[in-house]
Amino acid sequence: MRALAASSFSPNLNIVYNQIGSAGIEALAASTCFPNLTWLYAGGSHLRDAGMQALAASSSLTSLTFLDLSDSCESQSLLGLPFFSKLTSLNLRGNMISAEGAVALAASSFFPPTLG
């Protein structure tokens, strides 16, 4: 993952079920090679709090419009991600999201009206 994060490529990245984990997502989020990344398929990445915090702190992933975190995380760790304002599609399929977590996500000010 570190080698991929150091390269330049298209605005779409599919790393679904590569089990890169939080360390791989941290490398991706820290890379400056992704300023135009609009689609991130990261389902099955097994993100923990460290990986979600890295996504939230990333200044390189602010152009995302599509985010697939299916089978990857818990809803509560998503609430602080700053790039939700541009999202038009969010896939959280297969995550353990409680009713309380779903309400919190829907009420989040980070979601544009089309997702809320």
SVG drawing of the C-alpha trace seen along z (x, -y; Angstrom):
<svg xmlns="http://www.w3.org/2000/svg" viewBox="-33 -21 40 30">
<polyline fill="none" stroke="black" stroke-width="0.4" points="0.0,0.0 2.8,-2.4 4.2,-2.0 0.7,-2.7 0.3,-5.8 3.6,-7.1 2.4,-6.8 0.1,-8.9 -2.9,-7.4 -6.6,-7.9 -9.1,-9.6 -10.7,-6.2 -9.0,-3.7 -10.4,-0.3 -8.7,1.5 -11.8,3.6 -11.0,6.6 -7.3,6.2 -7.1,6.3 -4.9,3.3 -6.1,2.4 -5.6,-0.8 -1.9,-1.0 -2.6,-0.9 -5.3,-3.5 -3.0,-5.7 -0.4,-5.5 -3.1,-6.4 -4.4,-9.3 -0.9,-10.7 0.0,-10.6 0.0,-13.8 -0.6,-11.9 -4.4,-11.8 -5.6,-15.4 -8.0,-14.5 -9.2,-11.2 -13.0,-11.2 -13.9,-7.5 -12.5,-5.4 -13.6,-1.7 -12.2,-0.6 -14.8,2.1 -13.4,4.9 -10.5,2.8 -11.0,3.6 -10.5,0.1 -10.0,-0.6 -10.1,-4.0 -6.6,-4.8 -7.5,-4.3 -10.7,-6.4 -8.8,-9.1 -6.2,-9.2 -9.0,-9.5 -10.5,-12.4 -7.2,-14.2 -6.2,-13.8 -5.9,-16.9 -5.4,-14.8 -8.8,-13.1 -11.0,-16.2 -12.3,-15.6 -14.1,-12.4 -17.6,-12.1 -17.9,-8.3 -16.8,-6.3 -17.3,-2.6 -16.5,-1.5 -18.7,1.6 -17.6,4.3 -15.0,1.9 -15.9,-0.2 -18.3,-1.3 -20.6,-4.3 -19.6,-6.3 -16.0,-6.6 -17.4,-8.2 -19.0,-11.2 -15.9,-13.4 -14.8,-12.9 -14.6,-16.3 -14.9,-15.3 -18.6,-14.3 -19.7,-17.7 -18.8,-16.5 -20.1,-12.9 -22.9,-11.9 -22.6,-8.2 -21.7,-6.4 -21.7,-2.6 -21.8,-1.3 -23.2,2.2 -22.2,4.9 -21.1,2.6 -22.4,3.1 -24.5,-0.1 -26.9,-0.3 -30.2,-2.2 -28.6,-4.9 -25.6,-5.1 -27.8,-5.4 -29.7,-8.3 -26.4,-10.0 -25.1,-9.6 -28.4,-10.9 -28.3,-13.9 -24.6,-14.7 -23.9,-18.1 -21.3,-16.6 -23.8,-15.0 -25.2,-17.0 -29.0,-17.2 -29.1,-14.5 -27.6,-11.9 -29.2,-12.9"/>
</svg>
